[in-house]
Amino acid sequence: MIFVKLFDFLYLFLYGYEKYYKRKGAKIGKECSIRTKYFSSEPYLIEIGNHVQITDGVRFFTDGYLDYNILISILLVKFVLKIMCI
């Protein structure tokens, strides 16, 4: 497991984000610039066209992702609605 992570880090360092994510299964077009490390836990679900630039800080959320902040917001809204109905 640690060797896989080390290999991934070296591959990313040597070849850049575009080739790294292509290796992970993402479909990336020609002449793209990807500078984000928050790509996705399932990169094989992502397709990016030609001449696209993705800057640092951009995040891709794929199927099945649920952020804790979103979950807390949903629960808070349900709680407030429940109080209003009483």
PyMOL CGO cylinders between C-alpha atoms (Angstrom):
from pymol import cmd
from pymol.cgo import CYLINDER

trace = [
    CYLINDER, 0.00, 0.00, 0.00, 2.75, 2.44, 0.89, 0.3, 1, 1, 1, 1, 1, 1,
    CYLINDER, 2.75, 2.44, 0.89, 4.60, 1.56, -2.31, 0.3, 1, 1, 1, 1, 1, 1,
    CYLINDER, 4.60, 1.56, -2.31, 1.51, 2.39, -4.36, 0.3, 1, 1, 1, 1, 1, 1,
    CYLINDER, 1.51, 2.39, -4.36, 1.22, 5.81, -2.72, 0.3, 1, 1, 1, 1, 1, 1,
    CYLINDER, 1.22, 5.81, -2.72, 4.93, 6.45, -3.23, 0.3, 1, 1, 1, 1, 1, 1,
    CYLINDER, 4.93, 6.45, -3.23, 4.70, 5.42, -6.88, 0.3, 1, 1, 1, 1, 1, 1,
    CYLINDER, 4.70, 5.42, -6.88, 1.65, 7.67, -7.38, 0.3, 1, 1, 1, 1, 1, 1,
    CYLINDER, 1.65, 7.67, -7.38, 3.46, 10.63, -5.81, 0.3, 1, 1, 1, 1, 1, 1,
    CYLINDER, 3.46, 10.63, -5.81, 6.54, 10.10, -7.99, 0.3, 1, 1, 1, 1, 1, 1,
    CYLINDER, 6.54, 10.10, -7.99, 4.42, 9.70, -11.12, 0.3, 1, 1, 1, 1, 1, 1,
    CYLINDER, 4.42, 9.70, -11.12, 2.55, 12.91, -10.30, 0.3, 1, 1, 1, 1, 1, 1,
    CYLINDER, 2.55, 12.91, -10.30, 5.81, 14.77, -9.65, 0.3, 1, 1, 1, 1, 1, 1,
    CYLINDER, 5.81, 14.77, -9.65, 7.49, 13.53, -12.84, 0.3, 1, 1, 1, 1, 1, 1,
    CYLINDER, 7.49, 13.53, -12.84, 4.62, 13.69, -15.34, 0.3, 1, 1, 1, 1, 1, 1,
    CYLINDER, 4.62, 13.69, -15.34, 2.17, 16.27, -14.00, 0.3, 1, 1, 1, 1, 1, 1,
    CYLINDER, 2.17, 16.27, -14.00, -1.51, 16.24, -13.15, 0.3, 1, 1, 1, 1, 1, 1,
    CYLINDER, -1.51, 16.24, -13.15, -2.82, 15.60, -16.68, 0.3, 1, 1, 1, 1, 1, 1,
    CYLINDER, -2.82, 15.60, -16.68, -0.97, 12.33, -17.21, 0.3, 1, 1, 1, 1, 1, 1,
    CYLINDER, -0.97, 12.33, -17.21, -1.48, 11.27, -13.61, 0.3, 1, 1, 1, 1, 1, 1,
    CYLINDER, -1.48, 11.27, -13.61, -5.27, 11.61, -13.82, 0.3, 1, 1, 1, 1, 1, 1,
    CYLINDER, -5.27, 11.61, -13.82, -5.33, 9.96, -17.25, 0.3, 1, 1, 1, 1, 1, 1,
    CYLINDER, -5.33, 9.96, -17.25, -3.50, 7.04, -15.67, 0.3, 1, 1, 1, 1, 1, 1,
    CYLINDER, -3.50, 7.04, -15.67, -6.20, 6.93, -12.98, 0.3, 1, 1, 1, 1, 1, 1,
    CYLINDER, -6.20, 6.93, -12.98, -8.91, 6.67, -15.66, 0.3, 1, 1, 1, 1, 1, 1,
    CYLINDER, -8.91, 6.67, -15.66, -10.06, 10.24, -16.37, 0.3, 1, 1, 1, 1, 1, 1,
    CYLINDER, -10.06, 10.24, -16.37, -10.72, 11.18, -19.99, 0.3, 1, 1, 1, 1, 1, 1,
    CYLINDER, -10.72, 11.18, -19.99, -8.83, 14.41, -20.66, 0.3, 1, 1, 1, 1, 1, 1,
    CYLINDER, -8.83, 14.41, -20.66, -8.73, 16.21, -24.02, 0.3, 1, 1, 1, 1, 1, 1,
    CYLINDER, -8.73, 16.21, -24.02, -5.85, 17.87, -25.82, 0.3, 1, 1, 1, 1, 1, 1,
    CYLINDER, -5.85, 17.87, -25.82, -3.99, 20.91, -24.54, 0.3, 1, 1, 1, 1, 1, 1,
    CYLINDER, -3.99, 20.91, -24.54, -5.55, 20.92, -21.07, 0.3, 1, 1, 1, 1, 1, 1,
    CYLINDER, -5.55, 20.92, -21.07, -4.05, 22.47, -17.98, 0.3, 1, 1, 1, 1, 1, 1,
    CYLINDER, -4.05, 22.47, -17.98, -4.93, 20.86, -14.66, 0.3, 1, 1, 1, 1, 1, 1,
    CYLINDER, -4.93, 20.86, -14.66, -3.50, 22.31, -11.45, 0.3, 1, 1, 1, 1, 1, 1,
    CYLINDER, -3.50, 22.31, -11.45, -5.76, 20.90, -8.75, 0.3, 1, 1, 1, 1, 1, 1,
    CYLINDER, -5.76, 20.90, -8.75, -4.94, 18.12, -6.35, 0.3, 1, 1, 1, 1, 1, 1,
    CYLINDER, -4.94, 18.12, -6.35, -8.60, 17.71, -5.34, 0.3, 1, 1, 1, 1, 1, 1,
    CYLINDER, -8.60, 17.71, -5.34, -9.63, 15.84, -8.46, 0.3, 1, 1, 1, 1, 1, 1,
    CYLINDER, -9.63, 15.84, -8.46, -11.95, 13.06, -7.35, 0.3, 1, 1, 1, 1, 1, 1,
    CYLINDER, -11.95, 13.06, -7.35, -12.02, 9.75, -5.56, 0.3, 1, 1, 1, 1, 1, 1,
    CYLINDER, -12.02, 9.75, -5.56, -13.43, 8.27, -8.78, 0.3, 1, 1, 1, 1, 1, 1,
    CYLINDER, -13.43, 8.27, -8.78, -11.55, 9.95, -11.66, 0.3, 1, 1, 1, 1, 1, 1,
    CYLINDER, -11.55, 9.95, -11.66, -12.80, 7.39, -14.18, 0.3, 1, 1, 1, 1, 1, 1,
    CYLINDER, -12.80, 7.39, -14.18, -16.19, 9.16, -14.04, 0.3, 1, 1, 1, 1, 1, 1,
    CYLINDER, -16.19, 9.16, -14.04, -14.78, 12.50, -15.27, 0.3, 1, 1, 1, 1, 1, 1,
    CYLINDER, -14.78, 12.50, -15.27, -14.49, 13.63, -18.88, 0.3, 1, 1, 1, 1, 1, 1,
    CYLINDER, -14.49, 13.63, -18.88, -12.80, 16.93, -19.78, 0.3, 1, 1, 1, 1, 1, 1,
    CYLINDER, -12.80, 16.93, -19.78, -12.85, 18.37, -23.30, 0.3, 1, 1, 1, 1, 1, 1,
    CYLINDER, -12.85, 18.37, -23.30, -10.10, 20.06, -25.29, 0.3, 1, 1, 1, 1, 1, 1,
    CYLINDER, -10.10, 20.06, -25.29, -8.46, 23.38, -24.30, 0.3, 1, 1, 1, 1, 1, 1,
    CYLINDER, -8.46, 23.38, -24.30, -9.69, 23.38, -20.69, 0.3, 1, 1, 1, 1, 1, 1,
    CYLINDER, -9.69, 23.38, -20.69, -7.91, 25.00, -17.76, 0.3, 1, 1, 1, 1, 1, 1,
    CYLINDER, -7.91, 25.00, -17.76, -8.65, 23.85, -14.20, 0.3, 1, 1, 1, 1, 1, 1,
    CYLINDER, -8.65, 23.85, -14.20, -6.95, 25.97, -11.56, 0.3, 1, 1, 1, 1, 1, 1,
    CYLINDER, -6.95, 25.97, -11.56, -5.78, 25.19, -8.05, 0.3, 1, 1, 1, 1, 1, 1,
    CYLINDER, -5.78, 25.19, -8.05, -8.56, 24.82, -5.50, 0.3, 1, 1, 1, 1, 1, 1,
    CYLINDER, -8.56, 24.82, -5.50, -11.18, 23.46, -7.90, 0.3, 1, 1, 1, 1, 1, 1,
    CYLINDER, -11.18, 23.46, -7.90, -12.80, 20.28, -6.58, 0.3, 1, 1, 1, 1, 1, 1,
    CYLINDER, -12.80, 20.28, -6.58, -14.61, 17.56, -8.50, 0.3, 1, 1, 1, 1, 1, 1,
    CYLINDER, -14.61, 17.56, -8.50, -17.32, 15.65, -6.65, 0.3, 1, 1, 1, 1, 1, 1,
    CYLINDER, -17.32, 15.65, -6.65, -18.43, 12.44, -8.31, 0.3, 1, 1, 1, 1, 1, 1,
    CYLINDER, -18.43, 12.44, -8.31, -21.19, 9.93, -7.64, 0.3, 1, 1, 1, 1, 1, 1,
    CYLINDER, -21.19, 9.93, -7.64, -21.80, 9.13, -4.00, 0.3, 1, 1, 1, 1, 1, 1,
    CYLINDER, -21.80, 9.13, -4.00, -19.98, 12.09, -2.43, 0.3, 1, 1, 1, 1, 1, 1,
    CYLINDER, -19.98, 12.09, -2.43, -21.51, 13.67, 0.66, 0.3, 1, 1, 1, 1, 1, 1,
    CYLINDER, -21.51, 13.67, 0.66, -19.73, 16.46, 2.49, 0.3, 1, 1, 1, 1, 1, 1,
    CYLINDER, -19.73, 16.46, 2.49, -20.24, 16.74, 6.25, 0.3, 1, 1, 1, 1, 1, 1,
    CYLINDER, -20.24, 16.74, 6.25, -21.05, 20.45, 5.89, 0.3, 1, 1, 1, 1, 1, 1,
    CYLINDER, -21.05, 20.45, 5.89, -23.84, 19.60, 3.47, 0.3, 1, 1, 1, 1, 1, 1,
    CYLINDER, -23.84, 19.60, 3.47, -25.12, 16.91, 5.83, 0.3, 1, 1, 1, 1, 1, 1,
    CYLINDER, -25.12, 16.91, 5.83, -25.15, 19.30, 8.79, 0.3, 1, 1, 1, 1, 1, 1,
    CYLINDER, -25.15, 19.30, 8.79, -26.97, 21.93, 6.69, 0.3, 1, 1, 1, 1, 1, 1,
    CYLINDER, -26.97, 21.93, 6.69, -29.64, 19.41, 5.67, 0.3, 1, 1, 1, 1, 1, 1,
    CYLINDER, -29.64, 19.41, 5.67, -30.15, 18.30, 9.28, 0.3, 1, 1, 1, 1, 1, 1,
    CYLINDER, -30.15, 18.30, 9.28, -30.34, 21.92, 10.45, 0.3, 1, 1, 1, 1, 1, 1,
    CYLINDER, -30.34, 21.92, 10.45, -32.99, 22.79, 7.86, 0.3, 1, 1, 1, 1, 1, 1,
    CYLINDER, -32.99, 22.79, 7.86, -35.04, 19.73, 8.83, 0.3, 1, 1, 1, 1, 1, 1,
    CYLINDER, -35.04, 19.73, 8.83, -34.78, 20.70, 12.50, 0.3, 1, 1, 1, 1, 1, 1,
    CYLINDER, -34.78, 20.70, 12.50, -35.89, 24.29, 11.84, 0.3, 1, 1, 1, 1, 1, 1,
    CYLINDER, -35.89, 24.29, 11.84, -38.80, 23.12, 9.68, 0.3, 1, 1, 1, 1, 1, 1,
    CYLINDER, -38.80, 23.12, 9.68, -39.86, 20.69, 12.38, 0.3, 1, 1, 1, 1, 1, 1,
    CYLINDER, -39.86, 20.69, 12.38, -39.86, 23.50, 14.99, 0.3, 1, 1, 1, 1, 1, 1,
    CYLINDER, -39.86, 23.50, 14.99, -41.87, 25.77, 12.68, 0.3, 1, 1, 1, 1, 1, 1,
    CYLINDER, -41.87, 25.77, 12.68, -44.52, 23.09, 12.20, 0.3, 1, 1, 1, 1, 1, 1,
    CYLINDER, -44.52, 23.09, 12.20, -45.10, 22.62, 15.94, 0.3, 1, 1, 1, 1, 1, 1,
]
cmd.load_cgo(trace, "trace")
